[in-house]
């Protein structure tokens, strides 16, 4: 069990994907994303979401991400946030997203 104080340390925010690129050097199939978090800036993320999403489907999509993990190097790429999703039975990732548009950078509570 974690405390409420523990949970409040996790910065989960909404952002809009503004750029999607293939990531051929990733160990597992992934995209390189650039996500706009409004006043919190633009962050990069490596996301293993290629089973259910094409690059065209992702451009402009709002996603939910943890933005206060330390940067992580994945192959030759620095990932600055963790895009959240549900792990399906076949290890496919189903993205978490708001049920209506929201302002980039708003905190998830």
N, CA, C and O atoms as CSV, one atom per row, in Angstrom:
chain,resi,resn,atom,element,x,y,z
A,1,UNK,N,N,0.844,-1.189,0.000
A,1,UNK,CA,C,0.000,0.000,0.000
A,1,UNK,C,C,0.886,1.248,0.000
A,1,UNK,O,O,1.928,1.291,0.654
A,2,UNK,N,N,0.443,2.260,-0.751
A,2,UNK,CA,C,1.138,3.538,-0.721
A,2,UNK,C,C,0.261,4.560,-0.005
A,2,UNK,O,O,-0.940,4.356,0.170
A,3,UNK,N,N,0.872,5.639,0.397
A,3,UNK,CA,C,0.110,6.697,1.063
A,3,UNK,C,C,-0.363,7.712,0.031
A,3,UNK,O,O,0.089,7.716,-1.114
A,4,UNK,N,N,-1.283,8.570,0.461
A,4,UNK,CA,C,-1.746,9.644,-0.412
A,4,UNK,C,C,-0.574,10.542,-0.787
A,4,UNK,O,O,-0.475,10.998,-1.926
A,5,UNK,N,N,0.309,10.793,0.168
A,5,UNK,CA,C,1.500,11.608,-0.118
A,5,UNK,C,C,2.347,10.973,-1.221
A,5,UNK,O,O,2.883,11.684,-2.071
A,6,UNK,N,N,2.473,9.636,-1.218
A,6,UNK,CA,C,3.211,8.948,-2.279
A,6,UNK,C,C,2.555,9.213,-3.633
A,6,UNK,O,O,3.236,9.544,-4.604
A,7,UNK,N,N,1.250,9.068,-3.693
A,7,UNK,CA,C,0.519,9.267,-4.946
A,7,UNK,C,C,0.673,10.694,-5.463
A,7,UNK,O,O,0.830,10.909,-6.665
A,8,UNK,N,N,0.629,11.668,-4.556
A,8,UNK,CA,C,0.727,13.067,-4.972
A,8,UNK,C,C,2.089,13.411,-5.570
A,8,UNK,O,O,2.221,14.432,-6.245
A,9,UNK,N,N,3.092,12.587,-5.337
A,9,UNK,CA,C,4.418,12.817,-5.922
A,9,UNK,C,C,4.444,12.494,-7.413
A,9,UNK,O,O,5.313,12.982,-8.136
A,10,UNK,N,N,3.512,11.686,-7.873
A,10,UNK,CA,C,3.481,11.277,-9.280
A,10,UNK,C,C,2.744,12.351,-10.086
A,10,UNK,O,O,1.567,12.623,-9.851
A,11,UNK,N,N,3.459,12.952,-11.038
A,11,UNK,CA,C,2.873,13.978,-11.905
A,11,UNK,C,C,2.314,13.290,-13.151
A,11,UNK,O,O,3.065,12.923,-14.055
A,12,UNK,N,N,1.005,13.119,-13.190
A,12,UNK,CA,C,0.341,12.518,-14.348
A,12,UNK,C,C,-0.427,13.638,-15.031
A,12,UNK,O,O,-1.307,14.264,-14.441
A,13,UNK,N,N,-0.074,13.874,-16.291
A,13,UNK,CA,C,-0.655,15.010,-17.005
A,13,UNK,C,C,-1.125,14.607,-18.393
A,13,UNK,O,O,-0.744,13.561,-18.920
A,14,UNK,N,N,-1.963,15.460,-18.974
A,14,UNK,CA,C,-2.473,15.226,-20.319
A,14,UNK,C,C,-1.660,16.035,-21.321
A,14,UNK,O,O,-1.267,17.170,-21.054
A,15,UNK,N,N,-1.416,15.429,-22.475
A,15,UNK,CA,C,-0.695,16.112,-23.536
A,15,UNK,C,C,-1.177,15.641,-24.900
A,15,UNK,O,O,-1.881,14.637,-25.011
A,16,UNK,N,N,-0.795,16.368,-25.921
A,16,UNK,CA,C,-1.169,16.036,-27.290
A,16,UNK,C,C,0.074,15.626,-28.073
A,16,UNK,O,O,1.090,16.322,-28.059
A,17,UNK,N,N,-0.021,14.496,-28.749
A,17,UNK,CA,C,1.079,14.024,-29.579
A,17,UNK,C,C,1.204,14.951,-30.786
A,17,UNK,O,O,0.257,15.123,-31.554
A,18,UNK,N,N,2.391,15.548,-30.941
A,18,UNK,CA,C,2.605,16.487,-32.050
A,18,UNK,C,C,3.544,15.928,-33.113
A,18,UNK,O,O,3.636,16.473,-34.213
A,19,UNK,N,N,4.244,14.836,-32.783
A,19,UNK,CA,C,5.144,14.222,-33.754
A,19,UNK,C,C,5.295,12.741,-33.428
A,19,UNK,O,O,5.408,12.361,-32.262
A,20,UNK,N,N,5.297,11.909,-34.468
A,20,UNK,CA,C,5.465,10.458,-34.314
A,20,UNK,C,C,6.485,9.985,-35.334
A,20,UNK,O,O,6.376,10.282,-36.524
A,21,UNK,N,N,7.483,9.242,-34.854
A,21,UNK,CA,C,8.502,8.693,-35.753
A,21,UNK,C,C,8.714,7.213,-35.453
A,21,UNK,O,O,8.520,6.758,-34.325
A,22,UNK,N,N,9.111,6.477,-36.474
A,22,UNK,CA,C,9.500,5.089,-36.259
A,22,UNK,C,C,10.738,5.071,-35.371
A,22,UNK,O,O,11.495,6.040,-35.316
A,23,UNK,N,N,10.932,3.946,-34.672
A,23,UNK,CA,C,12.083,3.799,-33.779
A,23,UNK,C,C,12.748,2.455,-34.061
A,23,UNK,O,O,12.633,1.528,-33.260
A,24,UNK,N,N,13.441,2.343,-35.188
A,24,UNK,CA,C,14.000,1.053,-35.592
A,24,UNK,C,C,15.083,0.516,-34.653
A,24,UNK,O,O,15.326,-0.690,-34.640
A,25,UNK,N,N,15.733,1.365,-33.876
A,25,UNK,CA,C,16.793,0.909,-32.973
A,25,UNK,C,C,16.265,0.390,-31.635
A,25,UNK,O,O,17.037,-0.141,-30.838
A,26,UNK,N,N,14.971,0.535,-31.377
A,26,UNK,CA,C,14.387,0.041,-30.131
A,26,UNK,C,C,14.431,-1.483,-30.097
A,26,UNK,O,O,14.268,-2.143,-31.123
A,27,UNK,N,N,14.652,-2.026,-28.916
A,27,UNK,CA,C,14.703,-3.483,-28.735
A,27,UNK,C,C,13.361,-4.122,-29.101
A,27,UNK,O,O,13.320,-5.156,-29.769
A,28,UNK,N,N,12.275,-3.504,-28.662
A,28,UNK,CA,C,10.920,-3.954,-28.988
A,28,UNK,C,C,10.278,-2.898,-29.885
A,28,UNK,O,O,10.609,-1.718,-29.768
A,29,UNK,N,N,9.360,-3.294,-30.785
A,29,UNK,CA,C,8.739,-2.319,-31.686
A,29,UNK,C,C,8.150,-1.133,-30.912
A,29,UNK,O,O,7.394,-1.310,-29.957
A,30,UNK,N,N,8.512,0.068,-31.344
A,30,UNK,CA,C,8.081,1.279,-30.640
A,30,UNK,C,C,8.084,2.467,-31.591
A,30,UNK,O,O,8.655,2.425,-32.681
A,31,UNK,N,N,7.424,3.529,-31.135
A,31,UNK,CA,C,7.480,4.817,-31.814
A,31,UNK,C,C,8.212,5.804,-30.909
A,31,UNK,O,O,8.240,5.648,-29.688
A,32,UNK,N,N,8.798,6.814,-31.527
A,32,UNK,CA,C,9.305,7.968,-30.804
A,32,UNK,C,C,8.219,9.036,-30.902
A,32,UNK,O,O,7.806,9.422,-31.995
A,33,UNK,N,N,7.766,9.505,-29.744
A,33,UNK,CA,C,6.706,10.511,-29.710
A,33,UNK,C,C,7.247,11.824,-29.180
A,33,UNK,O,O,8.144,11.842,-28.337
A,34,UNK,N,N,6.699,12.922,-29.676
A,34,UNK,CA,C,6.915,14.232,-29.091
A,34,UNK,C,C,5.532,14.690,-28.636
A,34,UNK,O,O,4.590,14.724,-29.428
A,35,UNK,N,N,5.415,15.043,-27.358
A,35,UNK,CA,C,4.111,15.332,-26.759
A,35,UNK,C,C,4.118,16.739,-26.165
A,35,UNK,O,O,5.027,17.102,-25.419
A,36,UNK,N,N,3.101,17.524,-26.500
A,36,UNK,CA,C,2.949,18.893,-25.996
A,36,UNK,C,C,2.155,18.859,-24.696
A,36,UNK,O,O,0.992,18.453,-24.679
A,37,UNK,N,N,2.799,19.292,-23.595
A,37,UNK,CA,C,2.145,19.359,-22.293
A,37,UNK,C,C,1.845,20.805,-21.896
A,37,UNK,O,O,1.866,21.138,-20.711
A,38,UNK,N,N,1.570,21.650,-22.862
A,38,UNK,CA,C,1.194,23.039,-22.585
A,38,UNK,C,C,2.282,23.784,-21.834
A,38,UNK,O,O,3.434,23.809,-22.266
A,39,UNK,N,N,1.920,24.392,-20.710
A,39,UNK,CA,C,2.870,25.177,-19.911
A,39,UNK,C,C,4.030,24.347,-19.382
A,39,UNK,O,O,5.035,24.912,-18.951
A,40,UNK,N,N,3.921,23.023,-19.402
A,40,UNK,CA,C,4.977,22.141,-18.900
A,40,UNK,C,C,5.954,21.734,-20.012
A,40,UNK,O,O,6.875,20.951,-19.781
A,41,UNK,N,N,5.744,22.267,-21.204
A,41,UNK,CA,C,6.670,22.046,-22.295
A,41,UNK,C,C,6.379,20.805,-23.119
A,41,UNK,O,O,5.372,20.121,-22.931
A,42,UNK,N,N,7.291,20.541,-24.033
A,42,UNK,CA,C,7.201,19.385,-24.910
A,42,UNK,C,C,8.183,18.335,-24.423
A,42,UNK,O,O,9.335,18.645,-24.117
A,43,UNK,N,N,7.723,17.087,-24.351
A,43,UNK,CA,C,8.574,15.991,-23.897
A,43,UNK,C,C,8.566,14.874,-24.923
A,43,UNK,O,O,7.614,14.706,-25.686
A,44,UNK,N,N,9.663,14.106,-24.920
A,44,UNK,CA,C,9.788,12.958,-25.822
A,44,UNK,C,C,9.501,11.674,-25.047
A,44,UNK,O,O,9.745,11.585,-23.844
A,45,UNK,N,N,8.980,10.687,-25.765
A,45,UNK,CA,C,8.708,9.393,-25.153
A,45,UNK,C,C,8.886,8.279,-26.179
A,45,UNK,O,O,8.542,8.433,-27.351
A,46,UNK,N,N,9.426,7.166,-25.719
A,46,UNK,CA,C,9.446,5.947,-26.517
A,46,UNK,C,C,8.235,5.133,-26.068
A,46,UNK,O,O,8.076,4.860,-24.878
A,47,UNK,N,N,7.394,4.751,-27.005
A,47,UNK,CA,C,6.156,4.060,-26.641
A,47,UNK,C,C,5.973,2.801,-27.489
A,47,UNK,O,O,5.989,2.855,-28.718
A,48,UNK,N,N,5.800,1.679,-26.813
A,48,UNK,CA,C,5.595,0.390,-27.479
A,48,UNK,C,C,4.108,0.213,-27.784
A,48,UNK,O,O,3.431,-0.621,-27.182
A,49,UNK,N,N,3.623,0.999,-28.714
A,49,UNK,CA,C,2.192,1.022,-29.030
A,49,UNK,C,C,1.938,0.728,-30.511
A,49,UNK,O,O,0.925,1.149,-31.070
A,50,UNK,N,N,2.855,0.010,-31.130
A,50,UNK,CA,C,2.766,-0.221,-32.576
A,50,UNK,C,C,1.740,-1.282,-32.972
A,50,UNK,O,O,1.335,-1.332,-34.134
A,51,UNK,N,N,1.314,-2.128,-32.039
A,51,UNK,CA,C,0.360,-3.189,-32.399
A,51,UNK,C,C,-1.017,-2.644,-32.754
A,51,UNK,O,O,-1.673,-3.161,-33.659
A,52,UNK,N,N,-1.456,-1.617,-32.059
A,52,UNK,CA,C,-2.817,-1.117,-32.256
A,52,UNK,C,C,-2.890,0.253,-32.919
A,52,UNK,O,O,-3.967,0.679,-33.336
A,53,UNK,N,N,-1.749,0.955,-33.022
A,53,UNK,CA,C,-1.776,2.338,-33.504
A,53,UNK,C,C,-0.776,2.554,-34.629
A,53,UNK,O,O,0.366,2.102,-34.556
A,54,UNK,N,N,-1.218,3.249,-35.667
A,54,UNK,CA,C,-0.318,3.690,-36.723
A,54,UNK,C,C,0.136,5.108,-36.391
A,54,UNK,O,O,-0.443,5.770,-35.529
A,55,UNK,N,N,1.160,5.559,-37.072
A,55,UNK,CA,C,1.637,6.925,-36.861
A,55,UNK,C,C,0.530,7.934,-37.183
A,55,UNK,O,O,0.375,8.939,-36.489
A,56,UNK,N,N,-0.226,7.658,-38.228
A,56,UNK,CA,C,-1.300,8.567,-38.628
A,56,UNK,C,C,-2.397,8.644,-37.570
A,56,UNK,O,O,-2.981,9.708,-37.363
A,57,UNK,N,N,-2.678,7.544,-36.908
A,57,UNK,CA,C,-3.704,7.523,-35.863
A,57,UNK,C,C,-3.271,8.320,-34.636
A,57,UNK,O,O,-4.113,8.862,-33.921
A,58,UNK,N,N,-1.971,8.395,-34.390
A,58,UNK,CA,C,-1.459,9.006,-33.160
A,58,UNK,C,C,-1.297,10.517,-33.252
A,58,UNK,O,O,-1.446,11.210,-32.245
A,59,UNK,N,N,-1.002,11.033,-34.417
A,59,UNK,CA,C,-0.788,12.475,-34.573
A,59,UNK,C,C,-2.042,13.240,-34.138
A,59,UNK,O,O,-3.128,13.014,-34.673
A,60,UNK,N,N,-1.888,14.138,-33.173
A,60,UNK,CA,C,-3.008,14.935,-32.676
A,60,UNK,C,C,-3.801,14.292,-31.561
A,60,UNK,O,O,-4.710,14.920,-31.017
A,61,UNK,N,N,-3.486,13.055,-31.202
A,61,UNK,CA,C,-4.220,12.346,-30.145
A,61,UNK,C,C,-3.750,12.815,-28.770
A,61,UNK,O,O,-2.553,12.986,-28.540
A,62,UNK,N,N,-4.693,13.019,-27.866
A,62,UNK,CA,C,-4.335,13.337,-26.491
A,62,UNK,C,C,-4.061,12.042,-25.732
A,62,UNK,O,O,-4.765,11.045,-25.890
A,63,UNK,N,N,-3.014,12.088,-24.902
A,63,UNK,CA,C,-2.616,10.931,-24.102
A,63,UNK,C,C,-2.354,11.383,-22.670
A,63,UNK,O,O,-2.249,12.574,-22.379
A,64,UNK,N,N,-2.255,10.412,-21.804
A,64,UNK,CA,C,-1.972,10.652,-20.391
A,64,UNK,C,C,-0.605,10.059,-20.103
A,64,UNK,O,O,-0.310,8.932,-20.502
A,65,UNK,N,N,0.240,10.834,-19.400
A,65,UNK,CA,C,1.610,10.377,-19.168
A,65,UNK,C,C,2.118,10.817,-17.807
A,65,UNK,O,O,1.680,11.828,-17.258
A,66,UNK,N,N,3.053,10.035,-17.273
A,66,UNK,CA,C,3.797,10.427,-16.074
A,66,UNK,C,C,4.951,11.290,-16.574
A,66,UNK,O,O,5.738,10.855,-17.415
A,67,UNK,N,N,5.050,12.518,-16.052
A,67,UNK,CA,C,6.036,13.455,-16.582
A,67,UNK,C,C,7.193,13.745,-15.627
A,67,UNK,O,O,8.068,14.547,-15.952
A,68,UNK,N,N,7.212,13.107,-14.455
A,68,UNK,CA,C,8.303,13.415,-13.522
A,68,UNK,C,C,9.199,12.219,-13.183
A,68,UNK,O,O,9.817,12.186,-12.119
A,69,UNK,N,N,9.268,11.245,-14.084
A,69,UNK,CA,C,10.310,10.219,-13.967
A,69,UNK,C,C,11.606,10.829,-14.490
A,69,UNK,O,O,11.563,11.743,-15.314
A,70,UNK,N,N,12.757,10.344,-14.028
A,70,UNK,CA,C,14.003,10.838,-14.630
A,70,UNK,C,C,14.090,10.359,-16.081
A,70,UNK,O,O,13.539,9.311,-16.418
A,71,UNK,N,N,14.778,11.117,-16.940
A,71,UNK,CA,C,14.951,10.687,-18.332
A,71,UNK,C,C,15.601,9.302,-18.391
A,71,UNK,O,O,16.440,8.952,-17.561
A,72,UNK,N,N,15.188,8.527,-19.397
A,72,UNK,CA,C,15.701,7.158,-19.553
A,72,UNK,C,C,16.207,6.989,-20.982
A,72,UNK,O,O,15.508,7.312,-21.942
A,73,UNK,N,N,17.426,6.481,-21.108
A,73,UNK,CA,C,17.963,6.246,-22.445
A,73,UNK,C,C,17.489,4.894,-22.956
A,73,UNK,O,O,17.642,3.869,-22.293
A,74,UNK,N,N,16.911,4.919,-24.149
A,74,UNK,CA,C,16.457,3.709,-24.823
A,74,UNK,C,C,17.138,3.727,-26.191
A,74,UNK,O,O,16.807,4.545,-27.050
A,75,UNK,N,N,18.085,2.821,-26.379
A,75,UNK,CA,C,18.935,2.831,-27.586
A,75,UNK,C,C,19.585,4.208,-27.696
A,75,UNK,O,O,20.270,4.640,-26.770
A,76,UNK,N,N,19.379,4.900,-28.814
A,76,UNK,CA,C,19.991,6.209,-29.009
A,76,UNK,C,C,19.029,7.366,-28.727
A,76,UNK,O,O,19.224,8.468,-29.239
A,77,UNK,N,N,17.998,7.124,-27.922
A,77,UNK,CA,C,16.908,8.078,-27.692
A,77,UNK,C,C,16.721,8.291,-26.196
A,77,UNK,O,O,16.802,7.341,-25.416
A,78,UNK,N,N,16.470,9.534,-25.793
A,78,UNK,CA,C,16.183,9.832,-24.391
A,78,UNK,C,C,14.677,10.012,-24.238
A,78,UNK,O,O,14.087,10.920,-24.823
A,79,UNK,N,N,14.062,9.133,-23.441
A,79,UNK,CA,C,12.629,9.201,-23.167
A,79,UNK,C,C,12.432,10.019,-21.895
A,79,UNK,O,O,13.049,9.740,-20.867
A,80,UNK,N,N,11.560,11.037,-21.971
A,80,UNK,CA,C,11.383,11.974,-20.861
A,80,UNK,C,C,10.073,11.815,-20.105
A,80,UNK,O,O,9.866,12.470,-19.084
A,81,UNK,N,N,9.198,10.964,-20.588
A,81,UNK,CA,C,7.933,10.725,-19.895
A,81,UNK,C,C,7.431,9.330,-20.236
A,81,UNK,O,O,7.901,8.713,-21.192
A,82,UNK,N,N,6.484,8.838,-19.462
A,82,UNK,CA,C,5.921,7.505,-19.659
A,82,UNK,C,C,4.456,7.636,-20.046
A,82,UNK,O,O,3.625,8.038,-19.232
A,83,UNK,N,N,4.144,7.295,-21.290
A,83,UNK,CA,C,2.763,7.310,-21.766
A,83,UNK,C,C,2.051,6.106,-21.153
A,83,UNK,O,O,2.574,4.992,-21.168
A,84,UNK,N,N,0.855,6.340,-20.613
A,84,UNK,CA,C,0.132,5.285,-19.896
A,84,UNK,C,C,-0.885,4.577,-20.778
A,84,UNK,O,O,-1.518,5.183,-21.642
A,85,UNK,N,N,-1.024,3.276,-20.536
A,85,UNK,CA,C,-1.981,2.473,-21.268
A,85,UNK,C,C,-2.292,1.195,-20.514
A,85,UNK,O,O,-1.644,0.856,-19.524
A,86,UNK,N,N,-3.285,0.507,-21.001
A,86,UNK,CA,C,-3.708,-0.777,-20.452
A,86,UNK,C,C,-2.982,-1.875,-21.229
A,86,UNK,O,O,-2.931,-1.836,-22.458
A,87,UNK,N,N,-2.425,-2.848,-20.521
A,87,UNK,CA,C,-1.736,-3.962,-21.173
A,87,UNK,C,C,-2.753,-5.059,-21.432
A,87,UNK,O,O,-3.313,-5.636,-20.500
A,88,UNK,N,N,-2.987,-5.342,-22.715
A,88,UNK,CA,C,-3.955,-6.369,-23.095
A,88,UNK,C,C,-3.389,-7.772,-22.990
A,88,UNK,O,O,-2.218,-7.960,-22.658
A,89,UNK,N,N,-4.225,-8.749,-23.273
A,89,UNK,CA,C,-3.868,-10.166,-23.148
A,89,UNK,C,C,-2.694,-10.558,-24.041
A,89,UNK,O,O,-1.918,-11.445,-23.687
A,90,UNK,N,N,-2.557,-9.911,-25.189
A,90,UNK,CA,C,-1.467,-10.214,-26.125
A,90,UNK,C,C,-0.327,-9.204,-26.004
A,90,UNK,O,O,0.458,-9.031,-26.937
A,91,UNK,N,N,-0.239,-8.541,-24.855
A,91,UNK,CA,C,0.787,-7.516,-24.574
A,91,UNK,C,C,0.623,-6.257,-25.425
A,91,UNK,O,O,1.537,-5.437,-25.501
A,92,UNK,N,N,-0.543,-6.101,-26.068
A,92,UNK,CA,C,-0.807,-4.874,-26.806
A,92,UNK,C,C,-1.171,-3.778,-25.804
A,92,UNK,O,O,-1.768,-4.050,-24.762
A,93,UNK,N,N,-0.807,-2.548,-26.127
A,93,UNK,CA,C,-1.080,-1.421,-25.239
A,93,UNK,C,C,-2.261,-0.627,-25.782
A,93,UNK,O,O,-2.268,-0.216,-26.942
A,94,UNK,N,N,-3.256,-0.419,-24.927
A,94,UNK,CA,C,-4.420,0.399,-25.243
A,94,UNK,C,C,-4.227,1.711,-24.489
A,94,UNK,O,O,-4.226,1.730,-23.258
A,95,UNK,N,N,-4.065,2.798,-25.225
A,95,UNK,CA,C,-3.770,4.082,-24.602
A,95,UNK,C,C,-4.889,4.578,-23.696
A,95,UNK,O,O,-6.071,4.409,-23.993
A,96,UNK,N,N,-4.491,5.194,-22.584
A,96,UNK,CA,C,-5.442,5.915,-21.740
A,96,UNK,C,C,-5.596,7.299,-22.343
A,96,UNK,O,O,-4.610,7.925,-22.734
A,97,UNK,N,N,-6.821,7.775,-22.419
A,97,UNK,CA,C,-7.047,9.115,-22.947
A,97,UNK,C,C,-8.331,9.677,-22.359
A,97,UNK,O,O,-9.181,8.919,-21.891
A,98,UNK,N,N,-8.482,10.997,-22.376
A,98,UNK,CA,C,-9.692,11.589,-21.795
A,98,UNK,C,C,-10.906,11.314,-22.671
A,98,UNK,O,O,-10.777,11.076,-23.872
A,99,UNK,N,N,-12.064,11.347,-22.069
A,99,UNK,CA,C,-13.276,11.101,-22.843
A,99,UNK,C,C,-13.740,12.334,-23.614
A,99,UNK,O,O,-14.683,12.258,-24.401
A,100,UNK,N,N,-13.079,13.469,-23.389
A,100,UNK,CA,C,-13.314,14.690,-24.169
A,100,UNK,C,C,-12.028,15.509,-24.166
A,100,UNK,O,O,-11.190,15.319,-23.284
A,101,UNK,N,N,-11.847,16.407,-25.119
A,101,UNK,CA,C,-10.610,17.189,-25.163
A,101,UNK,C,C,-10.393,17.975,-23.869
A,101,UNK,O,O,-11.341,18.467,-23.256
A,102,UNK,N,N,-9.132,18.080,-23.472
A,102,UNK,CA,C,-8.760,18.820,-22.260
A,102,UNK,C,C,-7.517,19.649,-22.564
A,102,UNK,O,O,-6.794,19.370,-23.519
A,103,UNK,N,N,-7.281,20.645,-21.765
A,103,UNK,CA,C,-6.136,21.526,-21.942
A,103,UNK,C,C,-4.847,20.779,-21.659
A,103,UNK,O,O,-4.703,20.152,-20.610
A,104,UNK,N,N,-3.905,20.845,-22.598
A,104,UNK,CA,C,-2.596,20.188,-22.410
A,104,UNK,C,C,-1.945,20.671,-21.117
A,104,UNK,O,O,-1.937,21.865,-20.817
A,105,UNK,N,N,-1.408,19.737,-20.369
A,105,UNK,CA,C,-0.711,20.046,-19.130
A,105,UNK,C,C,-1.539,19.877,-17.880
A,105,UNK,O,O,-0.990,19.853,-16.779
A,106,UNK,N,N,-2.862,19.757,-18.022
A,106,UNK,CA,C,-3.679,19.576,-16.820
A,106,UNK,C,C,-3.270,18.294,-16.109
A,106,UNK,O,O,-2.912,17.296,-16.735
A,107,UNK,N,N,-3.334,18.352,-14.780
A,107,UNK,CA,C,-2.915,17.219,-13.955
A,107,UNK,C,C,-4.075,16.241,-13.786
A,107,UNK,O,O,-5.228,16.638,-13.623
A,108,UNK,N,N,-3.739,14.958,-13.829
A,108,UNK,CA,C,-4.715,13.899,-13.582
A,108,UNK,C,C,-4.802,13.701,-12.080
A,108,UNK,O,O,-3.784,13.612,-11.393
A,109,UNK,N,N,-6.013,13.632,-11.583
A,109,UNK,CA,C,-6.211,13.478,-10.130
A,109,UNK,C,C,-7.088,12.273,-9.850
A,109,UNK,O,O,-7.372,11.972,-8.691
